[in-house]
Amino acid sequence: MSVLELREITKVFPGVVANDHVSLSLEEGEIIALLGENGAGKTTLMNVVYGLLSCDGGELLVDGRPVKIKSPRHAIDLGIGMVHQHFMLVQPLTVTENIVLGHEPARFGVIDFATARKKVLEISARYGLKVDPDSRIMDLSVGMQQRVEILKALYQGARILILDEPTAVLTPQEVRELFAVVRSLVNEGLSVVFITHKLEEVMAVADRILVMRDGRLVGETRPSDTDTVGLARMMVGRDVVLRVEKAPRACGDTVLEVDGLHVKDDRGLEAVRGVALSVRGGEIVAIAGVDGNGQREIVESIVGLRKPTSGTIRLKGEDITHASARSSIEAGVSHIPEDRHRRGLILEFTIAENLMLGDHRLAPYSTRGLMRPTAVTAMAKRRIVDYDVRTPSERVLASALSGGNQQKVVVAREIGRDPELLVAAQPTRGLDVGAIEFVHRQILKERDSGKAVLLVSLELEEISALADRILVIYEGRIVKEFAAGEADDETLGFYMTGGGGSKLAPETGATGARGEGER
């Protein structure tokens, strides 16, 4: 008997059929992968299961019994837990406090933290989810925070665990650790629904693969019966080029030059320690590293969002070390931020308004301080088509788009600005295979047209595919440089985790961290 069964589930939003008579089942001790493009209806379907949305038709069964799940609390009572793509943790609280929040054990009317801590340690040990129960969430890596989310669901008694894009913010090492955790959960009798658009991960972790497209279930297969090419075709409805074809580079003059950069993080601690790097026109330089090793602070310094404590940043010879974000844009810097909600979009604005951000004072979008709606609408419609943003209208609020389509809006705006330097931080985070193919082509088009691109990504496959040079960062220093094709994932991972040592020249970075013409 299935632990979870969906029969003809239908969910309709104004103008959009998000789920169109979807039926599926989940067996005890099974991992099913729900694979599909952005906007295919994967998350909507699981939000119905978790009680965040009510369906407009169809039936849900848990352990063979029909149920109408009215809320997440009701879902939890039925043994269904969900770990969302954007974590729902309280940053200042400890691991234990977050896990027991809303289910605190009490003694004589007072929260019994000793009992709570003990239970957290027991669950952590049972499932191999090692985490310090006394650490504050704000001090944990993204991978550790995800473990806390999983532990929270297990603490609440989840037997069915829904993981929504669980690897979107994880390093390769953390992805492997997550897969081991998922397997240990299944060995304990849990059942897992794995929502993703990453083909290699589906092949590595799933027992069955269910493919959704345009709100419908269009196929079911097993990893042993298919390959990534077949899955991509099923998912997108056409053949997809999974490997990037890159022409030989023809580098021009230096566009970006960073020297002796020191930057502090939000806690006032030094996050960047004497970084030196350069990017020339017509090349893509990628920074590879485990999340939290100074990448964010480097990017924010270059684009005017964070002030360095020392060092210089030059764009085509002009000092922009202390330039504001607006001045950086005017100088020719575009920025695809790692967090589209915090830095990339105003969710309460329309798509058209978001596509105009940063250029809203300029012609043809405004004249003498007054907006020109006709020009804004024409631009938005053109970019929506060019960048395949799935929306019925440019007047739709950004908050109503799927995560992947929100990312496409950001990419469309920043590349559409025709910058001298494109700083791309996690540019394909949350995108499906078809959209990744498109964004990679746009980045390469920038490079081939003579523009400079600084790429920061946690996806080593993306770095290896796009980069002309790779700079490995560890503890705020550039510790190694590789030319394209010189290093595989294991070698990069070795240096990313400090295998090569981090005590390099503090003021100049690693030897060879400058472009070829400057050595």
Residue, then its C-alpha position, 0 to 999 in steps of 0.5 A: m500500500s502506498v504511503l502517499e497517493l495523489r489522484e487527478i490533483t488539479k490546481v488553478f491560479p488566475g490565467v494558469v493551470a498549475n496542476d492538471h489532473v496529476s496522479l502519482s504514488l509514493e511507497e514506503g522506503e522509496i525516493i521519487a524525484l519530481l523533475g521539471e522545468n521552472g513553472a512546471g508545477k512541481t512545487t505547487l503540487m507539493n504545496v498542496v500535499y503539505g497544506l500550503l495550498s488547497c487543490d481545486g480538484g482531485e483526491l489525496l490519500v495518506d496510508g490509503r485513507p482519503v484526507k483533506i490537508k487543511s494546513p501545514r500543521h495538519a500535514i505534520d500531524l499526518g507525518i508529512g514534512m517539507v524542507h523548502q528551497h528558502f529555509m524557514l529558520v530563525q537566524p538568532l536562535t540556536v539549532t535546538e531552539n529552531i528544531v523544537l519551535g512550536h513543539e517545545p517540551a515543557r516541565f512545570g510550565v517552563i520549556d525544558f531545554a535539557t530534554a529538547r537538546k537531548k532529543v535533538l542529539e538522539i535524532s541527529a545520531r540516529y539519522g547521521l545528521k551531525v550538527d551542534p545543537d548549541s550553535r546559532i543558525m546565523d553561524l552555520s553554513v548553508g549545508m548545516q542549516q539544511r540539516v537543521e531543517i531536516l532534523k526539524a521535520l524528523y523531530q515533528g514525526a515526519r514519515i514522508l519528507i518533501l525536499d524542494e530543490p534541496t541542493a540549490v545552495l550546496t557545494p558538491q561535497e555538501v550534495r554528496e553528504l545530503f544524498a548519504v543522509v537521504r539514503s539513511l532516512v530511507n533505510e530507516g523506513l522514511s519516504v522521500v519526494f525530491i523536487t529538482h531540475k538537476l539531471e545528474e542528481v536525479m540519476a544519482v539519488a532517485d528510485r523512480i523519476l516522474v517528469m512534469r511539464d506545463g502542469r502535467l505529468v508527462g513521463e515516468t522512468r527509472p535511472s537504470d532505464t534512461d540517461t540525462v539526455g533522455l530526461a532533458r528531452m522529456m522535461v523540456g520537450r526538445d533536444v537540449v545541448l548539455r555541454v557548452e560549446k566555447a570558442p577560443r578566447a581572444c582577450g583584450d585589455t584589462v577591464l577589472e583589476v583588483d589589488g590587495l583587497h581587504v573586506k569585512d563581513d557583516r559581523g565585522l570580521e575580515a572575510v577577504r584578505g589581500v585578494a588580487l585578480s584581474v579580468r580582461g575583455g573577452e574572458i570569463v574568470a571564475i571564483a570557485g570556493v566553498d560558500g562563505n569563504g569571501q566570495r560574497e564580500i568580493v562581489e559586493s565590493i566590486v559592485g558598490l554594495r560593500k566598502p573595502t577596508s583597504g585595497t583598490i578596484r579599477l574598471k578600465g583604469e578608473d578607480i571605483t573602490h569607493a563607488s556607490a552601487r549607482s555609480s558602478i552601474e553608470a561606470g558599466v558594471s552589471h551584477i547578477p546577485e546570488d540572492r535574487h530576493r534580497r538584491g535582485l528584485i523588488l517582489e512588490f513591483t511588476i516584471a516591467e518595473n523590475l526590468m527597468l531598475g537601475d536604468h529608470r532615470l535614463a532615456p528612453y524610460s524617463t524624460r525630465g524625471l517622468m516615466r515613459p510607460t510606453a517605452v518601459t512596456a516595449m522593453a519589458k515585452r521584448r526581454i520577456v520573449d528574448y529571455d523566455v520568462r514564463t508569464p502571461s503579462e509584463r504587468v504581473l508582480a515579480s512575487a507571482l513568478s516561480g523562482g527560476n522565472q524570477q532569476k530570468v528577469v534579473v539576468a535579462r535586466e543585467i545582461g540587457r544593460d550592455p555592461e563593460l563588466l558582468v559580475a555573475a554570482q550564482p547566475t543559474r541558481g534555481l534554473d532548469v536545464g533548458a534555462i541554464e543552457f540559455v543563460h550560459r549562451q548569454i554569458l558566453k555571448e558577452r565574453d565573445s563580444g569582448k566583455a569581461v565576465l567575473l563568475v562566482s558559482l558553487e556549481l563546479e560543472e558550471i565553472s568548468a564549462l564556462a571559465d577561461r581561468i579559475l581562481v580557487i578561494y579559501e578563507g578569503r585568499i586566492v590559493k590557486e589558479f587554473a587555466a580552463g581544462e587544467a583541473d577536475d572537480e576533485t582537484l578543485g575540491f581539494y584546494m577549495t577545502g584548504g588542501g593546498g594550504s591557505k597561508l599565501a602572500p597576504e597582500t597579493g594573493a596567489t602567484g598567477a592570480r592576474g591575467e596572462g598579459e600581466r605576469 
